[in-house]
């Protein structure tokens, strides 16, 4: 069994890498649709949300960053 990643553009499935099979060969395939690309990108960015918790206001944080970079 061989797995190939690809993207469905709404009309056709486009492999993201060359398919290492002989031209003209015939195989049965199973096509499985995973998450939409938009959903995957949103999920990827959401891991950054809520990481930083700080009770200081933005001005105090910037002052701390500036003073630390001057050391």
FIMI-941021 format. One record per atom (N, C-alpha, C): y, x, z; atom name. Coordinates in steps of 0.001 Angstrom, whole numbers. Atoms other than C-alpha are relative to their C-alpha. Layout:
// FIMI-941021
<rec py="Y" px="X" pz="Z" site="CA"/>
...
END
This chain:
// FIMI-941021
<rec py="-1168" px="853" pz="0" site="N"/>
<rec py="0" px="0" pz="0" site="CA"/>
<rec py="1232" px="900" pz="0" site="C"/>
<rec py="-1237" px="-748" pz="125" site="N"/>
<rec py="3493" px="1230" pz="-848" site="CA"/>
<rec py="1162" px="-941" pz="278" site="C"/>
<rec py="-1185" px="805" pz="-296" site="N"/>
<rec py="6761" px="-118" pz="605" site="CA"/>
<rec py="1204" px="632" pz="-673" site="C"/>
<rec py="-1208" px="-455" pz="683" site="N"/>
<rec py="9995" px="137" pz="-1358" site="CA"/>
<rec py="1177" px="-809" pz="519" site="C"/>
<rec py="-1222" px="705" pz="-380" site="N"/>
<rec py="13465" px="-717" pz="-47" site="CA"/>
<rec py="769" px="-377" pz="-1250" site="C"/>
<rec py="-808" px="427" pz="1128" site="N"/>
<rec py="15777" px="-2605" pz="-2320" site="CA"/>
<rec py="1062" px="-979" pz="455" site="C"/>
<rec py="-1071" px="954" pz="-255" site="N"/>
<rec py="18722" px="-4960" pz="-2557" site="CA"/>
<rec py="-120" px="-1129" pz="-1012" site="C"/>
<rec py="-35" px="1166" pz="878" site="N"/>
<rec py="18763" px="-8474" pz="-3976" site="CA"/>
<rec py="1459" px="-344" pz="-228" site="C"/>
<rec py="-1417" px="237" pz="300" site="N"/>
<rec py="22080" px="-9047" pz="-5757" site="CA"/>
<rec py="308" px="-1445" pz="-382" site="C"/>
<rec py="-193" px="1405" pz="358" site="N"/>
<rec py="21644" px="-12795" pz="-6218" site="CA"/>
<rec py="-691" px="-373" pz="-1292" site="C"/>
<rec py="692" px="242" pz="1261" site="N"/>
<rec py="19870" px="-12406" pz="-9553" site="CA"/>
<rec py="-1277" px="813" pz="-127" site="C"/>
<rec py="1167" px="-875" pz="147" site="N"/>
<rec py="17472" px="-9491" pz="-9368" site="CA"/>
<rec py="-135" px="921" pz="1208" site="C"/>
<rec py="270" px="-957" pz="-1073" site="N"/>
<rec py="15885" px="-7063" pz="-6932" site="CA"/>
<rec py="171" px="1399" pz="-568" site="C"/>
<rec py="-298" px="-1349" pz="467" site="N"/>
<rec py="17177" px="-3511" pz="-7319" site="CA"/>
<rec py="-558" px="989" pz="1015" site="C"/>
<rec py="524" px="-1002" pz="-937" site="N"/>
<rec py="15117" px="-688" pz="-5742" site="CA"/>
<rec py="1089" px="1006" pz="346" site="C"/>
<rec py="-995" px="-986" pz="-420" site="N"/>
<rec py="17226" px="1772" pz="-3730" site="CA"/>
<rec py="-510" px="1428" pz="-170" site="C"/>
<rec py="586" px="-1313" pz="270" site="N"/>
<rec py="14901" px="4665" pz="-4642" site="CA"/>
<rec py="-945" px="-150" pz="-1191" site="C"/>
<rec py="958" px="87" pz="1111" site="N"/>
<rec py="12690" px="5528" pz="-7606" site="CA"/>
<rec py="-1357" px="-520" pz="483" site="C"/>
<rec py="1331" px="520" pz="-334" site="N"/>
<rec py="9335" px="3732" pz="-7636" site="CA"/>
<rec py="-1022" px="985" pz="-579" site="C"/>
<rec py="911" px="-1052" pz="451" site="N"/>
<rec py="6616" px="6417" pz="-7800" site="CA"/>
<rec py="-1320" px="-543" pz="-568" site="C"/>
<rec py="1184" px="552" pz="652" site="N"/>
<rec py="4194" px="4530" pz="-10073" site="CA"/>
<rec py="69" px="300" pz="-1488" site="C"/>
<rec py="63" px="-260" pz="1430" site="N"/>
<rec py="3054" px="5108" pz="-13615" site="CA"/>
<rec py="644" px="-1140" pz="-787" site="C"/>
<rec py="-568" px="1059" pz="847" site="N"/>
<rec py="5098" px="3227" pz="-16232" site="CA"/>
<rec py="-1114" px="-809" pz="-675" site="C"/>
<rec py="985" px="875" pz="631" site="N"/>
<rec py="3176" px="265" pz="-17600" site="CA"/>
<rec py="-1127" px="-433" pz="919" site="C"/>
<rec py="1043" px="421" pz="-932" site="N"/>
<rec py="956" px="-56" pz="-14515" site="CA"/>
<rec py="364" px="-1363" pz="575" site="C"/>
<rec py="-208" px="1351" pz="-522" site="N"/>
<rec py="519" px="-3500" pz="-12956" site="CA"/>
<rec py="-512" px="-81" pz="1426" site="C"/>
<rec py="355" px="151" pz="-1399" site="N"/>
<rec py="441" px="-4322" pz="-9250" site="CA"/>
<rec py="419" px="-1372" pz="487" site="C"/>
<rec py="-453" px="1169" pz="-728" site="N"/>
<rec py="570" px="-7391" pz="-7087" site="CA"/>
<rec py="1055" px="481" pz="987" site="C"/>
<rec py="-1042" px="-382" pz="-957" site="N"/>
<rec py="3673" px="-7346" pz="-4895" site="CA"/>
<rec py="263" px="-1144" pz="964" site="C"/>
<rec py="-494" px="973" pz="-972" site="N"/>
<rec py="4932" px="-9112" pz="-1806" site="CA"/>
<rec py="1476" px="305" pz="179" site="C"/>
<rec py="-1439" px="-181" pz="-160" site="N"/>
<rec py="8681" px="-9611" pz="-1664" site="CA"/>
<rec py="415" px="-723" pz="1275" site="C"/>
<rec py="-427" px="557" pz="-1281" site="N"/>
<rec py="10085" px="-10139" pz="1824" site="CA"/>
<rec py="1504" px="177" pz="127" site="C"/>
<rec py="-1443" px="-77" pz="-174" site="N"/>
<rec py="13752" px="-10985" pz="2328" site="CA"/>
<rec py="292" px="176" pz="1491" site="C"/>
<rec py="-393" px="-278" pz="-1372" site="N"/>
<rec py="15182" px="-9481" pz="5502" site="CA"/>
<rec py="1357" px="-651" pz="244" site="C"/>
<rec py="-1330" px="533" pz="-269" site="N"/>
<rec py="18672" px="-10103" pz="6885" site="CA"/>
<rec py="914" px="232" pz="-1201" site="C"/>
<rec py="-989" px="-240" pz="1043" site="N"/>
<rec py="21594" px="-10479" pz="4533" site="CA"/>
<rec py="751" px="1281" pz="346" site="C"/>
<rec py="-716" px="-1249" pz="-236" site="N"/>
<rec py="23597" px="-7305" pz="4110" site="CA"/>
<rec py="1189" px="-236" pz="909" site="C"/>
<rec py="-1146" px="301" pz="-853" site="N"/>
<rec py="26645" px="-8964" pz="5686" site="CA"/>
<rec py="-431" px="-124" pz="1451" site="C"/>
<rec py="490" px="168" pz="-1373" site="N"/>
<rec py="24631" px="-9956" pz="8772" site="CA"/>
<rec py="-402" px="1347" pz="587" site="C"/>
<rec py="418" px="-1313" pz="-474" site="N"/>
<rec py="23203" px="-6449" pz="9014" site="CA"/>
<rec py="1212" px="852" pz="353" site="C"/>
<rec py="-1209" px="-768" pz="-293" site="N"/>
<rec py="26688" px="-4881" pz="8837" site="CA"/>
<rec py="666" px="-497" pz="1269" site="C"/>
<rec py="-599" px="555" pz="-1209" site="N"/>
<rec py="28007" px="-7260" pz="11502" site="CA"/>
<rec py="-786" px="429" pz="1228" site="C"/>
<rec py="836" px="-406" pz="-1130" site="N"/>
<rec py="25067" px="-6468" pz="13746" site="CA"/>
<rec py="236" px="1472" pz="315" site="C"/>
<rec py="-217" px="-1421" pz="-192" site="N"/>
<rec py="25654" px="-2757" pz="13219" site="CA"/>
<rec py="1301" px="288" pz="715" site="C"/>
<rec py="-1286" px="-229" pz="-642" site="N"/>
<rec py="29301" px="-2963" pz="14241" site="CA"/>
<rec py="60" px="-606" pz="1385" site="C"/>
<rec py="-76" px="670" pz="-1298" site="N"/>
<rec py="28666" px="-5277" pz="17168" site="CA"/>
<rec py="-501" px="888" pz="1136" site="C"/>
<rec py="469" px="-886" pz="-1072" site="N"/>
<rec py="26948" px="-2476" pz="19042" site="CA"/>
<rec py="1151" px="761" pz="641" site="C"/>
<rec py="-1157" px="-683" pz="-557" site="N"/>
<rec py="30420" px="-985" pz="19579" site="CA"/>
<rec py="868" px="-913" pz="854" site="C"/>
<rec py="-826" px="947" pz="-749" site="N"/>
<rec py="31879" px="-4123" pz="21135" site="CA"/>
<rec py="-381" px="16" pz="1476" site="C"/>
<rec py="244" px="92" pz="-1431" site="N"/>
<rec py="32243" px="-4158" pz="24895" site="CA"/>
<rec py="-481" px="1279" pz="654" site="C"/>
<rec py="484" px="-1252" pz="-572" site="N"/>
<rec py="31281" px="-526" pz="25400" site="CA"/>
<rec py="983" px="543" pz="1025" site="C"/>
<rec py="-1010" px="-614" pz="-833" site="N"/>
<rec py="34537" px="550" pz="26942" site="CA"/>
<rec py="644" px="-1060" pz="874" site="C"/>
<rec py="-657" px="890" pz="-940" site="N"/>
<rec py="35675" px="-1245" pz="30037" site="CA"/>
<rec py="971" px="829" pz="815" site="C"/>
<rec py="-1022" px="-744" pz="-709" site="N"/>
<rec py="38908" px="-116" pz="31618" site="CA"/>
<rec py="1050" px="-988" pz="489" site="C"/>
<rec py="-988" px="925" pz="-566" site="N"/>
<rec py="41311" px="-1941" pz="33932" site="CA"/>
<rec py="1439" px="453" pz="-226" site="C"/>
<rec py="-1357" px="-498" pz="240" site="N"/>
<rec py="44264" px="242" pz="32972" site="CA"/>
<rec py="589" px="-660" pz="-1243" site="C"/>
<rec py="-603" px="528" pz="1220" site="N"/>
<rec py="46786" px="-960" pz="30422" site="CA"/>
<rec py="18" px="1116" pz="-1050" site="C"/>
<rec py="91" px="-930" pz="1131" site="N"/>
<rec py="46987" px="723" pz="27014" site="CA"/>
<rec py="911" px="1213" pz="184" site="C"/>
<rec py="-943" px="-1097" pz="-182" site="N"/>
<rec py="50022" px="2824" pz="27933" site="CA"/>
<rec py="-561" px="1068" pz="941" site="C"/>
<rec py="599" px="-958" pz="-936" site="N"/>
<rec py="48227" px="4425" pz="30898" site="CA"/>
<rec py="-1149" px="766" pz="-656" site="C"/>
<rec py="1124" px="-657" pz="686" site="N"/>
<rec py="45174" px="5171" pz="28781" site="CA"/>
<rec py="522" px="1046" pz="-970" site="C"/>
<rec py="-571" px="-948" pz="963" site="N"/>
<rec py="47280" px="6813" pz="26060" site="CA"/>
<rec py="608" px="1186" pz="726" site="C"/>
<rec py="-567" px="-1114" pz="-791" site="N"/>
<rec py="49132" px="8877" pz="28670" site="CA"/>
<rec py="-1103" px="943" pz="476" site="C"/>
<rec py="1128" px="-824" pz="-451" site="N"/>
<rec py="45799" px="10091" pz="30079" site="CA"/>
<rec py="-584" px="818" pz="-1148" site="C"/>
<rec py="553" px="-719" pz="1162" site="N"/>
<rec py="44539" px="11017" pz="26605" site="CA"/>
<rec py="935" px="1132" pz="-411" site="C"/>
<rec py="-973" px="-1036" pz="389" site="N"/>
<rec py="47735" px="12896" pz="25760" site="CA"/>
<rec py="23" px="1159" pz="994" site="C"/>
<rec py="-30" px="-1070" pz="-993" site="N"/>
<rec py="47768" px="14822" pz="29029" site="CA"/>
<rec py="-1300" px="814" pz="-27" site="C"/>
<rec py="1271" px="-734" pz="84" site="N"/>
<rec py="44076" px="15741" pz="28637" site="CA"/>
<rec py="-41" px="927" pz="-1209" site="C"/>
<rec py="27" px="-834" pz="1205" site="N"/>
<rec py="44635" px="17093" pz="25123" site="CA"/>
<rec py="963" px="1180" pz="97" site="C"/>
<rec py="-965" px="-1088" pz="-174" site="N"/>
<rec py="47498" px="19328" pz="26339" site="CA"/>
<rec py="-533" px="1077" pz="914" site="C"/>
<rec py="557" px="-993" pz="-927" site="N"/>
<rec py="45289" px="21179" pz="28810" site="CA"/>
<rec py="-666" px="1123" pz="-723" site="C"/>
END
